[in-house]
Amino acid sequence: MINIIEEFRQYKNEENAEKQAAYLRHQFEFIGLKTPERRLLAKDFLKKKRQISKLIGSLFLNFGICLSVNFNIWL
């Protein structure tokens, strides 16, 4: 699964990253994304992640019910 930092790094802006790093005396690594770009990327990423979480939850719920039904039959 893709992590959000990897997603941000795909859109790295070297010029902005250098300015941001200089502002904080090169103490941290920066990707160079400004807030509007970062929010848009995060929104898309979280939307995909929510869809995957819902799918996994649905599969777990359905599989869990099947397991409990099958387990109860054997008791």
N, CA, C and O atoms as CSV, one atom per row, in Angstrom:
chain,resi,resn,atom,element,x,y,z
A,1,MET,N,N,0.839,-1.172,0.000
A,1,MET,CA,C,0.000,0.000,0.000
A,1,MET,C,C,0.895,1.250,0.000
A,1,MET,O,O,1.929,1.302,0.667
A,2,ILE,N,N,0.468,2.224,-0.753
A,2,ILE,CA,C,1.254,3.457,-0.864
A,2,ILE,C,C,1.028,4.318,0.371
A,2,ILE,O,O,-0.101,4.504,0.825
A,3,ASN,N,N,2.103,4.825,0.890
A,3,ASN,CA,C,2.030,5.693,2.049
A,3,ASN,C,C,1.915,7.140,1.554
A,3,ASN,O,O,2.377,7.453,0.457
A,4,ILE,N,N,1.314,8.007,2.336
A,4,ILE,CA,C,1.016,9.364,1.889
A,4,ILE,C,C,2.285,10.166,1.594
A,4,ILE,O,O,2.273,11.025,0.712
A,5,ILE,N,N,3.366,9.905,2.307
A,5,ILE,CA,C,4.626,10.618,2.056
A,5,ILE,C,C,5.162,10.252,0.668
A,5,ILE,O,O,5.648,11.115,-0.062
A,6,GLU,N,N,5.072,8.981,0.315
A,6,GLU,CA,C,5.503,8.556,-1.026
A,6,GLU,C,C,4.651,9.232,-2.096
A,6,GLU,O,O,5.157,9.633,-3.144
A,7,GLU,N,N,3.366,9.353,-1.823
A,7,GLU,CA,C,2.451,10.041,-2.753
A,7,GLU,C,C,2.888,11.502,-2.920
A,7,GLU,O,O,2.935,12.009,-4.041
A,8,PHE,N,N,3.208,12.179,-1.811
A,8,PHE,CA,C,3.655,13.565,-1.876
A,8,PHE,C,C,4.978,13.689,-2.631
A,8,PHE,O,O,5.163,14.626,-3.409
A,9,ARG,N,N,5.895,12.753,-2.405
A,9,ARG,CA,C,7.212,12.819,-3.051
A,9,ARG,C,C,7.124,12.725,-4.575
A,9,ARG,O,O,8.014,13.206,-5.277
A,10,GLN,N,N,6.079,12.122,-5.079
A,10,GLN,CA,C,5.903,12.043,-6.533
A,10,GLN,C,C,5.690,13.436,-7.125
A,10,GLN,O,O,5.953,13.656,-8.307
A,11,TYR,N,N,5.219,14.366,-6.313
A,11,TYR,CA,C,4.931,15.726,-6.777
A,11,TYR,C,C,5.887,16.744,-6.164
A,11,TYR,O,O,5.542,17.918,-6.027
A,12,LYS,N,N,7.075,16.304,-5.799
A,12,LYS,CA,C,8.064,17.152,-5.132
A,12,LYS,C,C,8.415,18.366,-5.995
A,12,LYS,O,O,8.572,18.257,-7.212
A,13,ASN,N,N,8.532,19.513,-5.347
A,13,ASN,CA,C,8.923,20.753,-6.000
A,13,ASN,C,C,10.251,21.179,-5.381
A,13,ASN,O,O,10.292,21.695,-4.265
A,14,GLU,N,N,11.332,20.956,-6.118
A,14,GLU,CA,C,12.689,21.217,-5.603
A,14,GLU,C,C,12.895,22.677,-5.201
A,14,GLU,O,O,13.514,22.963,-4.176
A,15,GLU,N,N,12.379,23.586,-6.003
A,15,GLU,CA,C,12.577,25.013,-5.718
A,15,GLU,C,C,11.911,25.394,-4.392
A,15,GLU,O,O,12.526,26.052,-3.552
A,16,ASN,N,N,10.666,24.982,-4.209
A,16,ASN,CA,C,9.970,25.273,-2.948
A,16,ASN,C,C,10.618,24.539,-1.773
A,16,ASN,O,O,10.719,25.086,-0.675
A,17,ALA,N,N,11.054,23.308,-2.006
A,17,ALA,CA,C,11.676,22.512,-0.942
A,17,ALA,C,C,12.935,23.208,-0.419
A,17,ALA,O,O,13.175,23.241,0.788
A,18,GLU,N,N,13.726,23.757,-1.321
A,18,GLU,CA,C,14.954,24.453,-0.913
A,18,GLU,C,C,14.623,25.689,-0.074
A,18,GLU,O,O,15.270,25.951,0.940
A,19,LYS,N,N,13.621,26.436,-0.499
A,19,LYS,CA,C,13.217,27.633,0.256
A,19,LYS,C,C,12.696,27.261,1.640
A,19,LYS,O,O,13.023,27.916,2.629
A,20,GLN,N,N,11.884,26.207,1.706
A,20,GLN,CA,C,11.333,25.773,2.993
A,20,GLN,C,C,12.433,25.281,3.925
A,20,GLN,O,O,12.410,25.558,5.125
A,21,ALA,N,N,13.395,24.551,3.367
A,21,ALA,CA,C,14.508,24.049,4.183
A,21,ALA,C,C,15.363,25.210,4.698
A,21,ALA,O,O,15.788,25.207,5.853
A,22,ALA,N,N,15.609,26.189,3.848
A,22,ALA,CA,C,16.411,27.342,4.250
A,22,ALA,C,C,15.713,28.123,5.374
A,22,ALA,O,O,16.371,28.623,6.287
A,23,TYR,N,N,14.402,28.221,5.302
A,23,TYR,CA,C,13.646,28.940,6.319
A,23,TYR,C,C,13.865,28.329,7.710
A,23,TYR,O,O,13.918,29.047,8.708
A,24,LEU,N,N,13.992,27.004,7.764
A,24,LEU,CA,C,14.225,26.335,9.048
A,24,LEU,C,C,15.672,25.846,9.172
A,24,LEU,O,O,15.947,24.836,9.821
A,25,ARG,N,N,16.587,26.583,8.537
A,25,ARG,CA,C,18.035,26.351,8.633
A,25,ARG,C,C,18.445,24.915,8.285
A,25,ARG,O,O,19.352,24.360,8.906
A,26,HIS,N,N,17.790,24.329,7.314
A,26,HIS,CA,C,18.130,22.987,6.803
A,26,HIS,C,C,18.124,21.908,7.894
A,26,HIS,O,O,18.916,20.967,7.848
A,27,GLN,N,N,17.234,22.053,8.864
A,27,GLN,CA,C,17.132,21.066,9.934
A,27,GLN,C,C,16.250,19.881,9.547
A,27,GLN,O,O,16.335,18.813,10.153
A,28,PHE,N,N,15.389,20.079,8.519
A,28,PHE,CA,C,14.429,19.049,8.137
A,28,PHE,C,C,14.381,18.888,6.627
A,28,PHE,O,O,14.759,19.789,5.879
A,29,GLU,N,N,13.915,17.736,6.195
A,29,GLU,CA,C,13.713,17.490,4.775
A,29,GLU,C,C,12.328,18.031,4.399
A,29,GLU,O,O,11.359,17.841,5.134
A,30,PHE,N,N,12.248,18.697,3.263
A,30,PHE,CA,C,10.971,19.217,2.785
A,30,PHE,C,C,10.685,18.678,1.391
A,30,PHE,O,O,11.599,18.391,0.618
A,31,ILE,N,N,9.406,18.548,1.089
A,31,ILE,CA,C,8.985,18.053,-0.218
A,31,ILE,C,C,8.687,19.221,-1.147
A,31,ILE,O,O,8.764,19.083,-2.367
A,32,GLY,N,N,8.350,20.355,-0.579
A,32,GLY,CA,C,8.128,21.550,-1.380
A,32,GLY,C,C,6.696,21.734,-1.851
A,32,GLY,O,O,6.439,22.523,-2.760
A,33,LEU,N,N,5.772,21.023,-1.251
A,33,LEU,CA,C,4.368,21.196,-1.614
A,33,LEU,C,C,3.771,22.321,-0.790
A,33,LEU,O,O,3.978,22.402,0.421
A,34,LYS,N,N,3.040,23.173,-1.450
A,34,LYS,CA,C,2.334,24.222,-0.730
A,34,LYS,C,C,0.977,23.684,-0.299
A,34,LYS,O,O,0.509,22.670,-0.818
A,35,THR,N,N,0.351,24.364,0.647
A,35,THR,CA,C,-0.871,23.865,1.278
A,35,THR,C,C,-1.981,23.477,0.290
A,35,THR,O,O,-2.537,22.389,0.442
A,36,PRO,N,N,-2.335,24.284,-0.697
A,36,PRO,CA,C,-3.425,23.868,-1.596
A,36,PRO,C,C,-3.116,22.559,-2.337
A,36,PRO,O,O,-3.992,21.707,-2.487
A,37,GLU,N,N,-1.882,22.404,-2.792
A,37,GLU,CA,C,-1.487,21.167,-3.492
A,37,GLU,C,C,-1.529,19.984,-2.533
A,37,GLU,O,O,-2.043,18.917,-2.868
A,38,ARG,N,N,-0.984,20.186,-1.341
A,38,ARG,CA,C,-0.931,19.115,-0.343
A,38,ARG,C,C,-2.335,18.675,0.072
A,38,ARG,O,O,-2.593,17.481,0.224
A,39,ARG,N,N,-3.235,19.630,0.255
A,39,ARG,CA,C,-4.609,19.290,0.640
A,39,ARG,C,C,-5.306,18.472,-0.449
A,39,ARG,O,O,-6.006,17.503,-0.154
A,40,LEU,N,N,-5.109,18.867,-1.701
A,40,LEU,CA,C,-5.724,18.141,-2.805
A,40,LEU,C,C,-5.202,16.708,-2.872
A,40,LEU,O,O,-5.981,15.767,-3.020
A,41,LEU,N,N,-3.880,16.544,-2.762
A,41,LEU,CA,C,-3.291,15.204,-2.789
A,41,LEU,C,C,-3.752,14.372,-1.592
A,41,LEU,O,O,-4.049,13.187,-1.737
A,42,ALA,N,N,-3.810,14.981,-0.427
A,42,ALA,CA,C,-4.232,14.264,0.771
A,42,ALA,C,C,-5.695,13.852,0.658
A,42,ALA,O,O,-6.070,12.756,1.075
A,43,LYS,N,N,-6.514,14.724,0.097
A,43,LYS,CA,C,-7.937,14.420,-0.068
A,43,LYS,C,C,-8.114,13.187,-0.958
A,43,LYS,O,O,-8.875,12.279,-0.623
A,44,ASP,N,N,-7.413,13.160,-2.084
A,44,ASP,CA,C,-7.494,12.009,-2.995
A,44,ASP,C,C,-6.979,10.741,-2.324
A,44,ASP,O,O,-7.579,9.674,-2.456
A,45,PHE,N,N,-5.867,10.862,-1.605
A,45,PHE,CA,C,-5.262,9.712,-0.933
A,45,PHE,C,C,-6.211,9.147,0.122
A,45,PHE,O,O,-6.415,7.935,0.194
A,46,LEU,N,N,-6.786,10.023,0.935
A,46,LEU,CA,C,-7.672,9.582,2.009
A,46,LEU,C,C,-8.968,8.995,1.457
A,46,LEU,O,O,-9.542,8.077,2.043
A,47,LYS,N,N,-9.421,9.528,0.336
A,47,LYS,CA,C,-10.623,8.982,-0.295
A,47,LYS,C,C,-10.377,7.536,-0.730
A,47,LYS,O,O,-11.219,6.666,-0.507
A,48,LYS,N,N,-9.223,7.284,-1.349
A,48,LYS,CA,C,-8.862,5.923,-1.764
A,48,LYS,C,C,-8.725,5.016,-0.544
A,48,LYS,O,O,-9.188,3.876,-0.549
A,49,LYS,N,N,-8.086,5.536,0.497
A,49,LYS,CA,C,-7.862,4.746,1.709
A,49,LYS,C,C,-9.184,4.381,2.382
A,49,LYS,O,O,-9.344,3.260,2.864
A,50,ARG,N,N,-10.138,5.325,2.417
A,50,ARG,CA,C,-11.451,5.046,3.004
A,50,ARG,C,C,-12.177,3.955,2.224
A,50,ARG,O,O,-12.817,3.085,2.814
A,51,GLN,N,N,-12.074,4.005,0.888
A,51,GLN,CA,C,-12.725,2.982,0.069
A,51,GLN,C,C,-12.141,1.604,0.366
A,51,GLN,O,O,-12.880,0.625,0.468
A,52,ILE,N,N,-10.834,1.527,0.503
A,52,ILE,CA,C,-10.174,0.262,0.815
A,52,ILE,C,C,-10.582,-0.211,2.209
A,52,ILE,O,O,-10.846,-1.397,2.407
A,53,SER,N,N,-10.634,0.707,3.176
A,53,SER,CA,C,-11.020,0.348,4.540
A,53,SER,C,C,-12.450,-0.178,4.594
A,53,SER,O,O,-12.738,-1.141,5.305
A,54,LYS,N,N,-13.346,0.461,3.837
A,54,LYS,CA,C,-14.739,-0.006,3.801
A,54,LYS,C,C,-14.821,-1.399,3.203
A,54,LYS,O,O,-15.561,-2.250,3.698
A,55,LEU,N,N,-14.063,-1.634,2.137
A,55,LEU,CA,C,-14.052,-2.946,1.504
A,55,LEU,C,C,-13.535,-4.003,2.472
A,55,LEU,O,O,-14.135,-5.069,2.606
A,56,ILE,N,N,-12.437,-3.717,3.140
A,56,ILE,CA,C,-11.867,-4.671,4.102
A,56,ILE,C,C,-12.851,-4.912,5.243
A,56,ILE,O,O,-13.051,-6.052,5.663
A,57,GLY,N,N,-13.464,-3.846,5.741
A,57,GLY,CA,C,-14.447,-3.993,6.811
A,57,GLY,C,C,-15.629,-4.843,6.381
A,57,GLY,O,O,-16.105,-5.690,7.137
A,58,SER,N,N,-16.096,-4.614,5.172
A,58,SER,CA,C,-17.218,-5.391,4.649
A,58,SER,C,C,-16.838,-6.863,4.497
A,58,SER,O,O,-17.607,-7.752,4.863
A,59,LEU,N,N,-15.655,-7.109,3.959
A,59,LEU,CA,C,-15.198,-8.489,3.805
A,59,LEU,C,C,-15.045,-9.166,5.166
A,59,LEU,O,O,-15.432,-10.322,5.338
A,60,PHE,N,N,-14.486,-8.449,6.117
A,60,PHE,CA,C,-14.296,-9.012,7.458
A,60,PHE,C,C,-15.644,-9.315,8.104
A,60,PHE,O,O,-15.834,-10.374,8.702
A,61,LEU,N,N,-16.585,-8.364,7.975
A,61,LEU,CA,C,-17.900,-8.557,8.563
A,61,LEU,C,C,-18.577,-9.782,7.950
A,61,LEU,O,O,-19.095,-10.635,8.672
A,62,ASN,N,N,-18.573,-9.870,6.621
A,62,ASN,CA,C,-19.208,-11.004,5.952
A,62,ASN,C,C,-18.497,-12.311,6.277
A,62,ASN,O,O,-19.148,-13.323,6.536
A,63,PHE,N,N,-17.190,-12.298,6.265
A,63,PHE,CA,C,-16.425,-13.509,6.560
A,63,PHE,C,C,-16.611,-13.905,8.014
A,63,PHE,O,O,-16.732,-15.090,8.326
A,64,GLY,N,N,-16.633,-12.917,8.910
A,64,GLY,CA,C,-16.830,-13.183,10.329
A,64,GLY,C,C,-18.184,-13.812,10.600
A,64,GLY,O,O,-18.296,-14.725,11.418
A,65,ILE,N,N,-19.215,-13.327,9.916
A,65,ILE,CA,C,-20.557,-13.900,10.077
A,65,ILE,C,C,-20.561,-15.338,9.570
A,65,ILE,O,O,-21.141,-16.220,10.203
A,66,CYS,N,N,-19.920,-15.574,8.436
A,66,CYS,CA,C,-19.841,-16.933,7.895
A,66,CYS,C,C,-19.121,-17.855,8.865
A,66,CYS,O,O,-19.544,-18.992,9.075
A,67,LEU,N,N,-18.049,-17.377,9.448
A,67,LEU,CA,C,-17.306,-18.202,10.404
A,67,LEU,C,C,-18.148,-18.525,11.623
A,67,LEU,O,O,-18.165,-19.667,12.080
A,68,SER,N,N,-18.855,-17.521,12.161
A,68,SER,CA,C,-19.652,-17.767,13.364
A,68,SER,C,C,-20.809,-18.710,13.060
A,68,SER,O,O,-21.146,-19.555,13.890
A,69,VAL,N,N,-21.422,-18.581,11.887
A,69,VAL,CA,C,-22.503,-19.480,11.512
A,69,VAL,C,C,-21.970,-20.895,11.370
A,69,VAL,O,O,-22.556,-21.842,11.893
A,70,ASN,N,N,-20.868,-21.033,10.668
A,70,ASN,CA,C,-20.290,-22.359,10.486
A,70,ASN,C,C,-19.796,-22.943,11.799
A,70,ASN,O,O,-19.922,-24.146,12.028
A,71,PHE,N,N,-19.249,-22.124,12.644
A,71,PHE,CA,C,-18.739,-22.612,13.930
A,71,PHE,C,C,-19.900,-23.072,14.809
A,71,PHE,O,O,-19.810,-24.098,15.484
A,72,ASN,N,N,-20.995,-22.299,14.794
A,72,ASN,CA,C,-22.156,-22.657,15.616
A,72,ASN,C,C,-22.790,-23.961,15.151
A,72,ASN,O,O,-23.343,-24.704,15.962
A,73,ILE,N,N,-22.716,-24.244,13.865
A,73,ILE,CA,C,-23.277,-25.506,13.349
A,73,ILE,C,C,-22.549,-26.685,13.957
A,73,ILE,O,O,-23.147,-27.724,14.240
A,74,TRP,N,N,-21.239,-26.515,14.158
A,74,TRP,CA,C,-20.434,-27.641,14.666
A,74,TRP,C,C,-20.551,-27.818,16.166
A,74,TRP,O,O,-20.147,-28.858,16.687
A,75,LEU,N,N,-21.085,-26.847,16.876
A,75,LEU,CA,C,-21.191,-26.950,18.339
A,75,LEU,C,C,-22.298,-27.808,18.727
A,75,LEU,O,O,-22.535,-28.008,19.918
